[in-house]
Amino acid sequence: LKWDAPVPDATRAAVAGVLAELVLLPALCQAISARLAVPRLAAAIVKVVQELQAGAGKKATKKPSRLVFTPEAEALLCNACVCLKFLVAANNMNAYRVAACGCLPVLVQLGEESKRTHLRRSAQAIVSQVCCLSEVQDLVKGAQVPDELLVQAPMKLTDAETRQLAIEFPTRTLQPLEELIAKTRM
């Protein structure tokens, strides 16, 4: 997923497809997660959607109601989202990584506007899993997640997860939303 030179979407889609198959095996899922594939997959998803929006911005047509991708870009998005869906379900740190990498607004958009049902459902599954964490509720609100994907009582990361993520994201505050609200009321 990390390339030294530009790589076509078809190649990136094939690699994401292989990862999507490998992530189904618990030992390999843990290894893929440990090698921080989530930020790279998230970046690939964001890049494809941003390229589509930049291309659509150049044309003087009205905005389509659904996102329309090239077959290669759609394959990349589908495979990356399937892989992310399993990685996010595997542990909470991956859910946090998706939100902290800035992928949440793009996943919300894919979940609402994609023409392909499989892609739409995978994006919605990722978003709903990310919404379960109290530490990312500020990002969830900023991404304008639909109400049906929100949870009433989000869970907190463990101390070990918080320590690890503080190393990966030193500029992000890892506090549950309740604690942040309580501090602002003092």
Secondary structure as GFF3:
##gff-version 3
##sequence-region A 1 186
A	DSSP	alpha_helix	9	22	.	.	.	ID=ss1
A	DSSP	alpha_helix	26	34	.	.	.	ID=ss2
A	DSSP	alpha_helix	37	58	.	.	.	ID=ss3
A	DSSP	alpha_helix	71	90	.	.	.	ID=ss4
A	DSSP	alpha_helix	92	100	.	.	.	ID=ss5
A	DSSP	alpha_helix	104	113	.	.	.	ID=ss6
A	DSSP	alpha_helix	117	130	.	.	.	ID=ss7
A	DSSP	three_ten_helix	134	136	.	.	.	ID=ss8
A	DSSP	alpha_helix	137	142	.	.	.	ID=ss9
A	DSSP	three_ten_helix	147	149	.	.	.	ID=ss10
A	DSSP	alpha_helix	159	168	.	.	.	ID=ss11
A	DSSP	alpha_helix	177	185	.	.	.	ID=ss12
###
